Each structure stands twice: as C-alpha cells, then as structure tokens.
Amino acid sequence: FFRLFMHMSQPTRLGHGKTKTKIVIRHLPWSITEEKLRDVIGEDVLNAVDYFHFDKGKQGSKRKVDSRCVLHFTEVERLYDFADVFDGKVFVDQKGREQVCRV
C-alpha cells in the first residue's frame, strides 16, 4: 500500500503578524489522481482550505517521481488536526504495493 508523507514545519509568525498555515503532503503515489486524493482528504477538510495545488507524479524508465500536494489552511487548529490524521497514511496501488506519505 502507499504511504502518505507530509512535511510540516511549526507555524511561525511572519513579519506582518500572520501565522504560516501551509502544509505539503509528500511521497504520494505517482499514480494517484487529484480526484482520488480529494476523496481521501474529504470534503470537510477541503472546506477549511483556501488553496489546493496537486502535482501529479511520473514513472519513467529509470525512476519514478512521487506526487505531492500543497494545502493552505485558514485555521492553525485544522492544520494540526489534519497532520495528526494524515501523517504516515498508507496508500495501496492497484498492484498491492504500499507507500507511506508524510506531512
């Protein structure tokens, strides 16, 4: 199964007083589609996001490039809730291979 890897830094204050609430989900399976990822993330989480960007991965003859996704949350609390649930999530592809993602 595929595991979701997301890298998340601690929210910090920017010069203008705002807190960073961007999260990057890394090590997504190269074969996952944006629609499938949106289904996995869920509508309730997507309603708390004001920016969503998905980069589709590729599989070449020599190596594969994992998919990744960037989310910008409107509230820091929702970001932490999402990271707790999604960090280490396992994805399984159609051939039964597993991949773990990180937040």
N, C-alpha and C positions, 0 to 999 in steps of 0.2 A: 504494500500500500504506500501511497505517497505521503510524506510528512510535510507540513507547512512550517516554514521557518520565517520568523518575523524578527526584525531587528528594531528595537525601540530604545531610544535614549530617554533619560529622565526629562520631563517637561521643564523648560527653563524660561526665565523671563527675557524677553527681547528688550532692546533699547527703548521701545515705545510702550512698555508695560504689558504687552500681550504674552501669553504663555504659548509655547510651541505645542501643537496637538496633532502633528503629522506622524503617521506610522507607516512603515514599509514592511510588507509581507514578502519574505524572500524564500527561495528554494521551493517554489510551487512547481508541480509537474509541468514539463514543457507542453504536454498535450492538453492541459486544461483550457477550457474556453472561458471567455468573460462571463457568458450566461451561466455556466456551471458554477463559477466562483461566486457570482452574485447570489445564486440559490443557496450555496453553502454558507455564505456570510449571513444571509437573512435580511428580510425587509426591515425589521425593527432596528437593526444596526445601520443599514443604509440610510434610514431616515435621520440618524444622528450624524451623518457625514455630509459635508458641503463640498467635498472634492473627492473624486474617484478616478484613478488612472490605472489601466491594466496594460502591461507589456507582455505580449504572447511570446513564449519561448520557441526555440527551434531545435530540430535534431538534424545534424549534418552527418556526413560520412565519418568524420573524425571525432566529433564531440557534440554534446547537447548543451543548449543554453536554457536554464530554468526560466519559467515565467515569474513575474513579480507584480505586485500591486501596491499602489500608494493611496492611503486614505487620510483625509484631514477631518478630524472630529471637531464638533462645535463645543464639546464639553470634555474636560480632562477626565472626569469620572468615567464617562463612557469609554474613553480610550483605554483606561486601565481594566475595565470590565472585559472589553474585547480582547486585550492582550492576555489576560488570565485564561480565557477560554480557548483562544486560537494558537497560542504559543505551544509548539510541539504537536499540533494536529497532524494526523496521519492520513495521507491520501493513497488510494489504491487505484492503479490504472487498469485498463481492460485486460492486460496480461497477468495481473496479480502482483505486480511489483509495487513495493511500498516506498513512499518518500515522505519525509518529515519536514514540515515548514517551521520557520522561526519568525517571531515578531520582533 
